[in-house]
Amino acid sequence: MVQVVSSTGGRSGGHDDAALDEIELAGELMIAATASSGDRLPTERIDEVLLDRAEPGQADREADG
């Protein structure tokens, strides 16, 4: 299993959040592809990587209890 460390919290400085999210997703897919033993990343693994993300603000809500 690959552990992904995210830097999505506390963004500031006028960055485009959508662009940063896309870059983060691409990075997560690259990490998953590197860890894969096959030539291609199976569709199921792509879905797992993309769908196993917290909704924006969900981590903050969970931390608040």
N, CA, C and O of each residue as an XYZ file, in Angstrom:
260
protein
N       0.839     -1.174      0.000
C       0.000      0.000      0.000
C       0.881      1.232      0.000
O       1.901      1.269      0.687
N       0.507      2.209     -0.742
C       1.242      3.460     -0.832
C       0.560      4.495      0.039
O      -0.649      4.705     -0.060
N       1.340      5.142      0.895
C       0.780      6.214      1.710
C       1.055      7.534      1.014
O       2.191      7.827      0.641
N       0.007      8.329      0.844
C       0.117      9.611      0.162
C      -0.012     10.712      1.192
O      -0.962     10.744      1.974
N       0.957     11.617      1.182
C       0.914     12.763      2.081
C       0.410     13.942      1.280
O       0.955     14.269      0.225
N      -0.623     14.573      1.779
C      -1.261     15.672      1.063
C      -0.933     17.005      1.702
O      -0.813     17.118      2.922
N      -0.794     17.997      0.867
C      -0.538     19.348      1.372
C      -1.720     20.264      1.078
O      -1.537     21.463      0.866
N      -2.932     19.708      1.065
C      -4.096     20.501      0.684
C      -4.549     21.455      1.772
O      -5.247     22.426      1.481
N      -4.179     21.209      2.997
C      -4.651     22.065      4.080
C      -3.910     23.388      4.139
O      -2.710     23.450      3.872
N      -4.624     24.437      4.486
C      -4.016     25.721      4.719
C      -3.437     26.410      3.500
O      -2.426     27.103      3.608
N      -4.044     26.240      2.364
C      -3.541     26.902      1.157
C      -3.790     28.393      1.237
O      -4.851     28.839      1.675
N      -2.816     29.143      0.816
C      -2.979     30.584      0.752
C      -2.056     31.136     -0.313
O      -1.337     30.381     -0.968
N      -2.069     32.426     -0.488
C      -1.165     33.033     -1.449
C      -1.784     33.234     -2.809
O      -1.062     33.516     -3.765
N      -3.111     33.099     -2.941
C      -3.769     33.369     -4.203
C      -3.635     32.278     -5.243
O      -3.866     32.533     -6.425
N      -3.271     31.078     -4.847
C      -3.143     29.982     -5.798
C      -4.521     29.502     -6.243
O      -5.500     29.616     -5.506
N      -4.580     28.972     -7.439
C      -5.803     28.412     -7.979
C      -6.005     27.021     -7.374
O      -5.291     26.080     -7.721
N      -6.972     26.895     -6.477
C      -7.196     25.632     -5.783
C      -7.501     24.483     -6.738
O      -7.047     23.360     -6.517
N      -8.264     24.747     -7.795
C      -8.595     23.683     -8.751
C      -7.329     23.174     -9.434
O      -7.156     21.966     -9.596
N      -6.448     24.081     -9.833
C      -5.198     23.669    -10.487
C      -4.322     22.887     -9.515
O      -3.719     21.883     -9.896
N      -4.245     23.335     -8.262
C      -3.446     22.615     -7.276
C      -4.023     21.234     -7.003
O      -3.271     20.278     -6.819
N      -5.359     21.114     -6.974
C      -5.996     19.807     -6.796
C      -5.659     18.868     -7.956
O      -5.378     17.688     -7.743
N      -5.688     19.396     -9.185
C      -5.347     18.576    -10.356
C      -3.902     18.112    -10.298
O      -3.606     16.962    -10.622
N      -3.008     18.989     -9.892
C      -1.592     18.620     -9.766
C      -1.432     17.534     -8.706
O      -0.677     16.581     -8.899
N      -2.139     17.678     -7.593
C      -2.072     16.683     -6.531
C      -2.609     15.328     -7.009
O      -2.014     14.288     -6.726
N      -3.732     15.343     -7.733
C      -4.287     14.097     -8.276
C      -3.307     13.428     -9.234
O      -3.109     12.214     -9.186
N      -2.698     14.228    -10.101
C      -1.722     13.673    -11.048
C      -0.555     13.047    -10.298
O      -0.063     11.983    -10.673
N      -0.120     13.709     -9.247
C       0.964     13.161     -8.442
C       0.585     11.848     -7.780
O       1.382     10.910     -7.750
N      -0.625     11.780     -7.252
C      -1.084     10.545     -6.617
C      -1.164      9.406     -7.630
O      -0.815      8.266     -7.320
N      -1.624      9.718     -8.842
C      -1.683      8.698     -9.889
C      -0.283      8.248    -10.289
O      -0.065      7.063    -10.543
N       0.663      9.174    -10.348
C       2.046      8.800    -10.681
C       2.645      7.894     -9.614
O       3.345      6.931     -9.929
N       2.369      8.204     -8.351
C       2.860      7.357     -7.265
C       2.258      5.961     -7.374
O       2.966      4.965     -7.219
N       0.957      5.883     -7.640
C       0.289      4.584     -7.774
C       0.846      3.813     -8.970
O       1.052      2.602     -8.890
N       1.088      4.516    -10.077
C       1.621      3.855    -11.271
C       3.029      3.328    -11.017
O       3.384      2.245    -11.484
N       3.818      4.080    -10.287
C       5.181      3.647     -9.968
C       5.156      2.399     -9.095
O       6.001      1.516     -9.246
N       4.197      2.325     -8.187
C       4.094      1.179     -7.291
C       3.476     -0.045     -7.967
O       3.555     -1.154     -7.437
N       2.863      0.152     -9.131
C       2.207     -0.940     -9.833
C       3.235     -1.838    -10.502
O       4.256     -1.369    -11.005
N       2.954     -3.123    -10.502
C       3.883     -4.081    -11.108
C       3.661     -4.249    -12.612
O       4.531     -4.767    -13.313
N       2.509     -3.818    -13.107
C       2.195     -3.997    -14.519
C       2.642     -2.826    -15.375
O       3.161     -1.828    -14.875
N       2.427     -2.971    -16.686
C       2.761     -1.899    -17.619
C       1.753     -0.757    -17.533
O       2.081      0.400    -17.800
N       0.534     -1.097    -17.160
C      -0.531     -0.090    -17.071
C      -1.186     -0.174    -15.706
O      -1.247     -1.240    -15.093
N      -1.669      0.956    -15.243
C      -2.389      0.997    -13.982
C      -3.827      0.549    -14.240
O      -4.530      1.166    -15.041
N      -4.271     -0.515    -13.574
C      -5.632     -1.009    -13.808
C      -6.680      0.064    -13.479
O      -6.488      0.883    -12.579
N      -7.773      0.042    -14.215
C      -8.853      0.997    -14.011
C      -9.340      0.985    -12.566
O      -9.647      2.036    -12.004
N      -9.411     -0.195    -11.967
C      -9.857     -0.310    -10.585
C      -8.928      0.450     -9.648
O      -9.386      1.087     -8.699
N      -7.625      0.386     -9.908
C      -6.655      1.091     -9.055
C      -6.758      2.605     -9.261
O      -6.621      3.371     -8.307
N      -6.996      3.033    -10.492
C      -7.187      4.462    -10.768
C      -8.397      4.971     -9.996
O      -8.341      6.023     -9.359
N      -9.497      4.215    -10.058
C     -10.702      4.600     -9.319
C     -10.415      4.670     -7.823
O     -10.861      5.592     -7.141
N      -9.673      3.695     -7.321
C      -9.351      3.657     -5.895
C      -8.544      4.902     -5.490
O      -8.814      5.512     -4.456
N      -7.568      5.264     -6.301
C      -6.742      6.436     -5.998
C      -7.575      7.706     -6.042
O      -7.479      8.546     -5.147
N      -8.396      7.852     -7.083
C      -9.156      9.083     -7.250
C     -10.331      9.200     -6.287
O     -10.665     10.301     -5.851
N     -10.955      8.086     -5.952
C     -12.141      8.126     -5.101
C     -11.813      8.049     -3.617
O     -12.682      8.290     -2.779
N     -10.572      7.717     -3.284
C     -10.163      7.590     -1.890
C      -9.570      8.903     -1.386
O      -8.534      8.920     -0.721
N     -10.242      9.991     -1.713
C      -9.800     11.323     -1.307
C     -10.887     11.947     -0.446
O     -12.077     11.758     -0.699
N     -10.486     12.665      0.540
C     -11.446     13.366      1.397
C     -12.072     14.506      0.614
O     -11.411     15.160     -0.192
N     -13.346     14.733      0.857
C     -14.030     15.872      0.256
C     -13.405     17.149      0.803
O     -12.954     17.167      1.948
N     -13.369     18.216      0.009
C     -12.824     19.477      0.514
C     -13.527     19.896      1.801
O     -14.756     19.948      1.857
N     -12.744     20.193      2.829
C     -13.292     20.601      4.112
C     -13.649     19.443      5.023
O     -13.916     19.660      6.205
N     -13.663     18.210      4.507
C     -14.043     17.055      5.320
C     -13.045     16.832      6.448
O     -13.444     16.533      7.573
N     -11.758     16.971      6.164
C     -10.749     16.772      7.194
C     -10.925     17.794      8.313
O     -10.754     17.466      9.488
N     -11.264     19.025      7.954
C     -11.491     20.059      8.965
C     -12.696     19.715      9.820
O     -12.662     19.885     11.039
N     -13.774     19.228      9.188
C     -14.989     18.867      9.931
C     -14.704     17.696     10.860
O     -15.189     17.676     11.991
N     -13.920     16.711     10.398
C     -13.619     15.555     11.224
C     -12.735     15.951     12.403
O     -12.886     15.402     13.495
N     -11.822     16.888     12.202
C     -10.942     17.335     13.277
C     -11.726     18.088     14.344
O     -11.374     18.053     15.523
N     -12.792     18.770     13.926
C     -13.608     19.507     14.874
C     -14.499     18.588     15.705
O     -14.994     18.983     16.761
N     -14.699     17.370     15.228
C     -15.442     16.387     15.999
C     -16.807     16.274     15.577
O     -17.563     15.480     16.137
